[in-house]
Structure formats: C-alpha cells, structure tokens
Amino acid sequence: MQPIRVLVVDDSAFIRAIISACLRSDPGFTVVGMASNGRQAVEMAEELRPDFITLDVNMPEMDGLEALRQIMQKCPTPVIMVSSLTAEGAKETLEALSLGALDFIYKDAGDTAFSTLRIQNELIAKIRAIGNRRPAPSMPPAVAPMPPVEKPKISRPDVVAIGASTGGPNALQKLLTALPKDYPAAGVIVQHMPPAFLEIFAERLNTLCQVGVKLAEHGEPLRPGTFLIGPGNFHLKLKRAGKFPASVVLDPEPGDSLHRPSVDQLFTSVAVAYPSSALGVIMTGMGQDGLEGAKLMKAAQCGMVAQDEASCVVYGMPRAIVLANLADHVLPLSQMHEYLLRAAR
C-alpha cells in the first residue's frame, strides 16, 4: 500500500516539527509539505493534493476555519484539526467539525504531554481509522426506503441512550436538530471528547436544537424532550426507583475504563433501569465501546439501532454491534431521526 500523504499546517514551528516527526516515524505515512498559515495551506492543498491535512485553528493571514472553508470548496480533503484546550478553542473546533473537518486532536501549550508518544497514539490511530475517506458530496446519495417500525417486543421507549466517538459531534448535531421540541422520550448521550470540550458542545447543541441539550448533573431526573450529555472524567449512569423516572449518577468508577464516560457503562445502567422500555443508538466512532452494554440491553429486551457504514466517519463502534447481531436496524444518519420519532410515538 502507498503511504498516506499528509500536509501539516500550524503556525508554530515546534508543533509542525512534532507532528511531522511522529508521522515520519511510521512507514505508513509521508509528510508531503508543511504550511505556517491558512493561505499557504489552501495553496499547498490545491498543488499537492494530500490524502490528509492536519490544520491548526489559530494562524496569521488566514485562520484555520477560513482555510477549511476554502479547502472544502476547492479540493475537498479529509482534515483533522489541531486545537487548543480552551473554551475558545473548543468553540472553533466544533465549528470546524460542522464545516467538514472529520476529527481533532488537542494541544496545550502548558502540557508536556503533547509529545511524540501522544501524537503517535492519537493522530496516527485516527488517520488510520478514517482511512482515505473523502468528504461526502454536496448531493446526498439515494438511500433505501425507511424500514417500518415493527410492533416491537418492547413498549414505546421512555429513554433513548446514544453512544458516539469519532465523527460524533457533527452526527449528533444532525440527529438532534431534526427532533421536535415535544419529542416524548428522554435522552442520554456519551460522546468521547476531552472534558474541556463537552460543556461547550452541550451549549452549542442547545442553541441549535428544539429539544433541550445540557451537560448531565449528578442527581438530576430524566425529562422527556431533554438530552443529557455525560461530562468528562465521569461515567454517566442511570438509577431508578420503582416506576419513577431515573436520575443521573455521575460515577468516576471504574477508573481504569478505556473511556470515561463509557458507552458500555451507560448502556449497562440503562438495561437495569429501563428493561424493555429503552432504545440504544450506536453512532460513528473508533473501537467497540458499547458492545458489552448493548448485549445487556438486548438481554433486557431493549431496542438497538446502529448507524450504517456509508454515513459513518469511522465504522468501528456500529460495526461491532452489527457483527454481534445486536442491531434491530442499521440506518443511514439521514434516517435516524425519523426512526427515533416513529418508535417513540
């Protein structure tokens, strides 16, 4: 296989050197160029036609957001943003994801953990997982007719539990903005993302959506039409007494979990709190977080829906569910909101 050709864009010579050294240390990658501002990035993207671009957000002459807009117009290319761990950096990164960037890595000027090892573990893994995926064309492809919602073995779901990772922020935005204000079920979400970004992400969705979206707080009850997002460094779990609505439990344990919050931990608690009256949704993401929890939800006669491969940025988490024969339906992102509506009503 030919090495993946990457254009590295950052106004910091130090960061450019770190990213380039990490990529060059792996024979599966080659750095075809380096740019120090957005204008150079656009020019080099058109000239070199790389397979991937790492793009800084804050740069002189032309910032990363404007460069991203122009790259997507002139020569659409898979882009991974390089963001700072600040509130402003989070806002700009989420905007970049809505403009077509596929994922991001973070840098923290005061954190020596932004090192060769972390880049190798994060950036290389993400580029490999995304592969040579190109941004979707402006006209969506034709999709199969919406499958009927069969009379399920379960009752109308009281809770929709969603898990997502790589590609999830943009996918969740598309899904939740399509739901009406009077959506009759409550929602709980685990999105793998740095803790500093999650509050900004929830606030952004709340301004864009008709349903309510907020960061989950310990002890708060579930409410129909409101989706709660698990905060960083805590597992989002549900606890229920009798037939009353469940309340949120933010639990740091297990602390050795690969992800915190974890989809597996959320799904496991949903299976106990809402047997036969919950719907699990697995969206785009790396790895297989959610697989073990989905097994328990299915054993508790809950429903399970997986996003299809064509609409995923990374077909990892949904693939694990499909291969385990746990998905009742496998749907493109464009149809998931309709399914959630029809199932809940």
LUMGU-791243 format. One line per 8 residues: number of its first residue (from 1); their letters; for each residue x, y, z of C-alpha. Coordinates in nm, 3 decimals, padded with zeros to 5 digits, always signed. Last residue first. Example, Ala and Ser with C-alpha at 12.3 -4.5 7.8 and 13.67 -1.06 7.14 Angstrom:
<nodes>
2	SA	+01.367 -00.106 +00.714  +01.230 -00.450 +00.780
</nodes>
This chain:
<nodes>
345	RAARLLYE	-04.476 +00.778 +01.902  -04.127 +00.698 +02.032  -04.052 +00.448 +01.756  -04.172 +00.681 +01.482  -03.967 +00.974 +01.611  -03.648 +00.775 +01.667  -03.684 +00.621 +01.321  -03.729 +00.961 +01.160
337	HMQSLPLV	-03.423 +01.094 +01.344  -03.214 +00.801 +01.221  -03.298 +00.841 +00.854  -03.027 +01.087 +00.741  -02.768 +00.910 +00.956  -02.806 +00.597 +00.746  -02.974 +00.309 +00.926  -02.891 -00.038 +01.055
329	HDALNALV	-03.198 -00.177 +01.232  -03.256 -00.428 +01.512  -02.883 -00.425 +01.580  -02.737 -00.692 +01.812  -02.610 -00.938 +01.552  -02.258 -00.930 +01.702  -02.125 -00.815 +01.364  -02.377 -00.529 +01.366
321	IARPMGYV	-02.282 -00.408 +01.714  -01.908 -00.421 +01.640  -01.966 -00.240 +01.310  -02.154 +00.038 +01.489  -01.850 +00.105 +01.715  -01.596 +00.092 +01.433  -01.733 +00.241 +01.112  -01.536 +00.567 +01.129
313	VCSAEDQA	-01.674 +00.882 +00.963  -02.004 +00.697 +00.944  -02.268 +00.764 +00.675  -02.166 +00.477 +00.444  -02.113 +00.230 +00.728  -02.467 +00.244 +00.867  -02.555 +00.388 +01.207  -02.671 +00.123 +01.452
305	VMGCQAAK	-03.010 +00.084 +01.624  -03.084 -00.123 +01.935  -03.414 -00.197 +02.112  -03.442 -00.314 +02.472  -03.545 -00.666 +02.564  -03.330 -00.683 +02.881  -03.097 -00.929 +02.703  -03.074 -00.669 +02.425
297	MLKAGELG	-02.968 -00.405 +02.676  -02.712 -00.642 +02.827  -02.556 -00.719 +02.489  -02.556 -00.347 +02.411  -02.352 -00.282 +02.725  -02.084 -00.523 +02.605  -02.070 -00.364 +02.261  -02.090 -00.001 +02.374
289	DQGMGTMI	-01.723 +00.085 +02.324  -01.612 -00.108 +02.016  -01.325 +00.089 +01.867  -01.349 +00.411 +01.669  -01.675 +00.601 +01.626  -01.991 +00.667 +01.426  -02.321 +00.607 +01.605  -02.470 +00.343 +01.834
281	VGLASSPY	-02.829 +00.404 +01.941  -02.992 +00.217 +02.230  -03.369 +00.226 +02.281  -03.530 +00.184 +02.622  -03.853 +00.034 +02.756  -03.796 -00.344 +02.770  -03.576 -00.310 +03.081  -03.538 +00.056 +03.181
273	AVAVSTFL	-03.320 +00.093 +03.492  -03.118 -00.229 +03.460  -03.057 -00.216 +03.084  -02.999 +00.161 +03.112  -02.721 +00.103 +03.367  -02.537 -00.134 +03.133  -02.590 +00.101 +02.838  -02.426 +00.391 +03.023
265	QDVSPRHL	-02.130 +00.184 +03.145  -02.071 +00.040 +02.797  -02.094 +00.385 +02.640  -01.807 +00.497 +02.861  -01.755 +00.840 +03.014  -01.471 +00.788 +03.077  -01.316 +00.573 +02.806  -01.059 +00.293 +02.839
257	SDGPEPDL	-01.206 +00.214 +03.181  -00.947 +00.206 +03.459  -01.144 +00.439 +03.684  -01.442 +00.209 +03.711  -01.558 +00.421 +03.879  -01.574 +00.800 +03.847  -01.954 +00.788 +03.887  -02.201 +01.054 +03.778
249	VVSAPFKG	-02.543 +00.912 +03.864  -02.837 +01.066 +03.682  -03.195 +01.007 +03.790  -03.447 +00.760 +03.657  -03.812 +00.848 +03.611  -04.041 +00.693 +03.878  -04.174 +00.344 +03.816  -03.986 +00.184 +04.105
241	ARKLKLHF	-03.661 +00.353 +04.198  -03.425 +00.427 +03.910  -03.053 +00.490 +03.878  -02.893 +00.590 +03.547  -02.523 +00.606 +03.468  -02.292 +00.861 +03.302  -01.933 +00.766 +03.377  -01.721 +01.054 +03.499
233	NGPGILFT	-01.392 +01.203 +03.377  -01.569 +01.422 +03.118  -01.935 +01.512 +03.137  -02.211 +01.282 +03.008  -02.455 +01.457 +02.778  -02.822 +01.487 +02.882  -03.092 +01.505 +02.615  -03.420 +01.676 +02.705
225	GPRLPEGH	-03.755 +01.615 +02.531  -03.890 +01.395 +02.807  -03.712 +01.459 +03.139  -03.458 +01.246 +03.322  -03.402 +01.340 +03.684  -03.098 +01.529 +03.817  -02.889 +01.352 +04.081  -02.543 +01.427 +03.943
217	EALKVGVQ	-02.556 +01.678 +03.661  -02.567 +01.595 +03.288  -02.440 +01.855 +03.041  -02.731 +02.004 +02.853  -02.949 +01.961 +02.547  -03.317 +02.059 +02.526  -03.506 +01.962 +02.213  -03.553 +02.235 +01.953
209	CLTNLREA	-03.182 +02.219 +01.872  -02.921 +02.476 +01.766  -02.873 +02.670 +02.091  -02.880 +02.351 +02.298  -02.631 +02.187 +02.064  -02.377 +02.464 +02.122  -02.423 +02.453 +02.498  -02.368 +02.076 +02.502
201	FIELFAPP	-02.051 +02.105 +02.293  -01.916 +02.387 +02.509  -01.971 +02.169 +02.818  -01.803 +01.873 +02.646  -01.490 +02.048 +02.520  -01.294 +02.077 +02.847  -01.365 +01.710 +02.923  -01.189 +01.593 +02.603
193	MHQVIVGA	-01.436 +01.408 +02.378  -01.594 +01.062 +02.355  -01.967 +01.131 +02.331  -02.198 +00.956 +02.577  -02.560 +01.065 +02.545  -02.878 +01.035 +02.748  -03.223 +01.114 +02.607  -03.575 +01.141 +02.745
185	APYDKPLA	-03.868 +01.036 +02.524  -04.171 +01.231 +02.400  -04.008 +01.469 +02.150  -04.216 +01.784 +02.201  -03.945 +02.023 +02.085  -03.909 +01.836 +01.757  -03.607 +01.622 +01.652  -03.407 +01.714 +01.340
177	TLLKQLAN	-03.155 +01.925 +01.533  -03.076 +01.615 +01.740  -02.966 +01.395 +01.450  -02.762 +01.647 +01.252  -02.587 +01.775 +01.566  -02.523 +01.420 +01.683  -02.356 +01.336 +01.352  -02.139 +01.650 +01.368
169	PGGTSAGI	-02.019 +01.577 +01.721  -01.996 +01.200 +01.661  -01.736 +01.186 +01.385  -01.501 +00.991 +01.614  -01.700 +00.882 +01.922  -02.070 +00.812 +01.969  -02.311 +00.643 +02.212  -02.681 +00.723 +02.243
161	AVVDPRSI	-02.938 +00.613 +02.503  -03.301 +00.687 +02.415  -03.530 +00.660 +02.718  -03.903 +00.605 +02.760  -03.908 +00.370 +02.465  -04.255 +00.268 +02.345  -04.302 -00.084 +02.478  -04.068 -00.368 +02.388
153	KPKEVPPM	-04.138 -00.674 +02.176  -04.172 -00.430 +01.892  -04.463 -00.375 +01.659  -04.240 -00.320 +01.360  -04.111 +00.022 +01.281  -04.115 +00.008 +00.904  -03.785 +00.042 +00.721  -03.728 +00.386 +00.565
145	PAVAPPMS	-03.676 +00.342 +00.195  -03.317 +00.280 +00.083  -03.093 +00.575 +00.035  -03.007 +00.788 -00.266  -02.678 +00.965 -00.231  -02.664 +01.311 -00.072  -02.585 +01.599 -00.309  -02.295 +01.804 -00.172
137	PAPRRNGI	-02.061 +01.508 -00.197  -01.942 +01.347 +00.129  -01.589 +01.431 +00.236  -01.331 +01.175 +00.125  -01.238 +00.869 +00.327  -00.881 +00.758 +00.274  -00.860 +00.588 +00.609  -01.068 +00.726 +00.897
129	ARIKAILE	-00.927 +00.464 +01.130  -00.573 +00.512 +01.001  -00.594 +00.888 +01.040  -00.734 +00.849 +01.392  -00.471 +00.599 +01.504  -00.189 +00.813 +01.364  -00.319 +01.122 +01.542  -00.384 +00.961 +01.880
121	NQIRLTSF	-00.114 +00.714 +01.982  +00.162 +00.860 +01.767  +00.070 +01.211 +01.873  +00.069 +01.108 +02.237  +00.414 +00.945 +02.208  +00.573 +01.238 +02.023  +00.460 +01.477 +02.287  +00.170 +01.698 +02.384
113	ATDGADKY	+00.204 +01.552 +02.732  +00.432 +01.847 +02.807  +00.120 +02.043 +02.889  +00.148 +02.420 +02.919  +00.099 +02.487 +02.548  -00.194 +02.250 +02.537  -00.259 +02.077 +02.208  -00.570 +01.892 +02.106
105	IFDLAGLS	-00.651 +01.643 +01.833  -00.945 +01.684 +01.601  -01.195 +01.497 +01.383  -01.359 +01.488 +01.040  -01.338 +01.854 +00.944  -01.637 +01.940 +00.725  -01.769 +02.281 +00.824  -01.961 +02.142 +01.124
97	LAELTEKA	-01.636 +01.994 +01.253  -01.466 +02.331 +01.213  -01.740 +02.499 +01.419  -01.679 +02.242 +01.693  -01.309 +02.326 +01.679  -01.371 +02.700 +01.698  -01.593 +02.663 +02.004  -01.343 +02.428 +02.173
89	GEATLSSV	-01.050 +02.661 +02.106  -01.247 +02.949 +02.253  -01.316 +02.748 +02.569  -00.951 +02.644 +02.586  -00.764 +02.319 +02.526  -00.606 +02.433 +02.198  -00.699 +02.270 +01.870  -00.530 +02.080 +01.588
81	MIVPTPCK	-00.799 +01.995 +01.334  -00.808 +01.673 +01.131  -00.898 +01.725 +00.766  -01.003 +01.479 +00.493  -00.970 +01.665 +00.162  -01.214 +01.854 -00.061  -01.014 +02.048 -00.321  -01.157 +02.394 -00.397
73	QMIQRLAE	-01.468 +02.424 -00.180  -01.357 +02.206 +00.112  -01.016 +02.370 +00.103  -01.173 +02.716 +00.103  -01.392 +02.650 +00.406  -01.103 +02.484 +00.591  -00.876 +02.783 +00.526  -01.146 +03.010 +00.663
65	LGDMEPMN	-01.173 +02.799 +00.977  -00.797 +02.759 +01.016  -00.719 +03.127 +01.022  -00.589 +03.328 +00.726  -00.304 +03.582 +00.746  -00.192 +03.453 +01.089  -00.299 +03.120 +01.244  -00.546 +02.997 +01.508
57	VDLTIFDP	-00.721 +02.670 +01.417  -00.430 +02.445 +01.318  -00.491 +02.200 +01.034  -00.369 +01.844 +00.992  -00.439 +01.758 +00.628  -00.497 +01.415 +00.477  -00.462 +01.238 +00.141  -00.260 +01.528 +00.001
49	RLEEAMEV	-00.346 +01.702 -00.329  -00.004 +01.872 -00.361  -00.098 +02.187 -00.555  -00.451 +02.251 -00.430  -00.362 +02.159 -00.071  -00.045 +02.367 -00.099  -00.237 +02.680 -00.197  -00.504 +02.631 +00.071
41	AQRGNSAM	-00.245 +02.565 +00.341  -00.030 +02.861 +00.237  -00.329 +03.088 +00.291  -00.409 +02.924 +00.621  -00.071 +02.983 +00.779  +00.257 +02.806 +00.857  +00.248 +02.533 +00.593  +00.428 +02.198 +00.583
33	GVVTFGPD	+00.451 +01.956 +00.291  +00.433 +01.599 +00.163  +00.472 +01.434 +00.504  +00.475 +01.056 +00.445  +00.283 +00.795 +00.636  +00.266 +00.415 +00.654  +00.637 +00.391 +00.725  +00.574 +00.537 +01.073
25	SRLCASII	+00.838 +00.765 +01.225  +00.760 +01.019 +00.953  +00.418 +01.083 +01.105  +00.559 +01.147 +01.451  +00.838 +01.367 +01.319  +00.591 +01.574 +01.117  +00.359 +01.627 +01.413  +00.644 +01.730 +01.643
17	ARIFASDD	+00.813 +01.956 +01.384  +00.489 +02.133 +01.295  +00.423 +02.183 +01.667  +00.763 +02.347 +01.718  +00.736 +02.559 +01.403  +00.413 +02.701 +01.544  +00.184 +02.849 +01.277  +00.045 +02.503 +01.205
9	VVLVRIPQ	-00.039 +02.309 +00.887  +00.091 +01.957 +00.815  +00.006 +01.808 +00.473  -00.019 +01.429 +00.487  +00.032 +01.158 +00.223  -00.077 +00.811 +00.340  +00.194 +00.569 +00.231  +00.114 +00.352 -00.074
1	M	+00.000 +00.000 +00.000
</nodes>
